């Protein structure tokens, strides 16, 4: 989301603050509505990304030997790794179920043995309902400044301009600083003519 906003604001970041906020609001309103439409059109129980990740595990769980240890705990054997599943606390000794909050192959096999819906073991945050709720609110425009209802305590507040520091020599920087862990591809600079985009061997100068 942050990178999408950065790329969107490249040509408008020098706008006045109010105009800049209007651009952001309009884009966010469109994104929210587009995602709401996608979420409401989902027919599967889970979000598309989680459903595509979850479905292959059903086939992988077939043929696993499942032994019930107590009313909620099952020992699942077969495959490269066996696991002990607690369907009440939604855990497995393989730790995949614990970390992803999405049933692993052992949990799916245990759920089938216990005749429990595997989707009841999935974190609710992966469901269609939560996906729709995430984009359920509408982002409205703030309207014209002439229509703003500004409290008197705000309207009468005196805001002093920020302290202007002595400007450094040279052209001011317009590109943002890269985030932590972000790498930017360096442009090739010709050692002959000094131009960017090609090497010395391919220079036509």
N, C-alpha and C positions, 0 to 999 in steps of 0.2 A: 504493500500500500504506500509506504513512504517513498520508494523509488518511483512509483507511478505518479505520485504528486509532484516529485521533483522534476520529472520529465514534462509533466503537464504545465508547470509554471515557468519553464525556461523563457518563454516569450512574453510573459506578463509579470514577472517578478519586480519590474521597475514601475508598475502601476501604483497609483495612490492606494493607501491601505483599504479604503472602502471598496474601490473597484476590484482590488485583488481578492478581498473576501467574497465579493459577489461571484467572481469566477470560480472560486473554490466551492462555494455553496451550490452553484449550478451543476458543477461536475459531480459533487457528492450526491446530490439529489438524483441525478441520472444513474449513477452507479448503484445506489440503494434500490431504486425502482427496478433496474435491470436484474439485479440479483434476487429481488423479491419475486419477480415473474418466473425466474428459473427455479427458485425454491418451491413455489406453489405448483409447478408443473411436474415435480418429481413424483413418480409412482411407486418407487421402492421405499422400504422403511428407513434406509440410511441415505446420507448425502452421496452423490455420485462417486467421489474419490474414495470414501470408506467402503461403499458397496463393491467397487471394483477390486479393492484390496481384500475384502472379506470373502467374496464368492469362491475364489480358488481354494480356500481352506476347507470347504465342504468336501471336495474330492479327496484332499489330502488326509482327511479324518477317517475316510472309509477303510475298513479292514483293521482298525485298531482294536486291540483286546482291552476291554474295560472291566475293572473289578471294583465293586462298591465296597468301601471301607466302613462307612457310616452313613447316616441319612443325607449328608451333604458333601462327602468327600469321596473321590474316585481316583483309582490308580489306572492310568492309561499307558499301555505298552504298544510298541510298534514304531517303526521308523528309526531314525538315527538317535532320537532322544525321547525318553519316557517322561511322564509328568504326573504329579499328584495335584488334582484339581479340587478346589473348594468352591462349589457353585453358589454358596451363600455369601461368602466374603469376596467372591469373584477374583480368585487368585490361582496361580499355578506355579509349581516349582521351576518351570522353565523361564519364568519371569516375563515372558512376552505378554501374557494376559495382564499382568500387574502394571506394566509400563504403558502399553498401548491402550488399555481399557477397551480392547477389542478381543473377543474370544480367540484363543489360539486353537490349533488343531486338537489338542488334548481336551480343552474346554468344550469344543463342539462335540467331540466323541462322548464326553461325559454327559452333556446336555441331552443327546440322543438317547443314551442309556437311561437317563432319569426321566425321559419324556417331558423335558422342559424346553420351551422355545429358546433357541440360541440368541434371538434378538432381544430377549429379556435380560441377557447378560451384557449387552453392549452399553457403553456409557451413553446417557441421554443426550450428551452434547454432540453426538454423531448422528442423531436422528433428524428426520425431515422436519419434525415439529420445532426443534430448536433452531434449525436452519431458517425456517420461516420467521420465527421470533426474532432472530438476530437482525433481520432487515424489515421487521414489522412496522417500525416507526417511519413517519414521513418527514423528510427534511424540507421545510418550507422556506421560501425567500423572505428576507427581512423587510422588503418593500422600500419605497423611496424614503430618503432622509426627512422629507417634509411630513411623513406619516409616522415618524418615530415618536413614541411616548417616553420622553426623557424626564426622569425625576428632577425636581428643582435642585436637590443637593448635588446632582451630577452636572446639570446645566450651568450652575453658578461656580463650579470648581475651576480654579485657575491652574492650568497645566503649563508649566514653563518648558521652553524648548530644551532639548538635551544639550549637554555641554559639547561644543565642537572642538575637537582636538586638531592640532596642526596636521594637515594632510601630508602624507609622504610623497616624495617625488616619484614620477612615473605614472603609468596608466593604472587606474584603480582596478582591483580584481573583481571580475564579474562571475566567475565560476565558483561553485560552492566547494568547501573542503570535503574530501572523501571521508566517509564514515569509517569507524574502526573495522578492520578486516576487509575493507573494500579496496580493490586494486583497479587502477586505470591503465588501459593499454597505451603504451607510449608510441608516439608517431615516429616513423623513421626520418632521420634528418641526413641529407646529403652532405658528405664531407668536402665536396667540391664547390657547390654553389650555395650551400647553406639552407636550401629549401627543404620542406617536409614532404613526405610521401614517397620517397624513392631513395635508393642507395647511390653511392658514387659511381659504381659500375654501370648503372642504367641511366646516368645523367646525360641529358641531351645538350647541356650548355657548352 
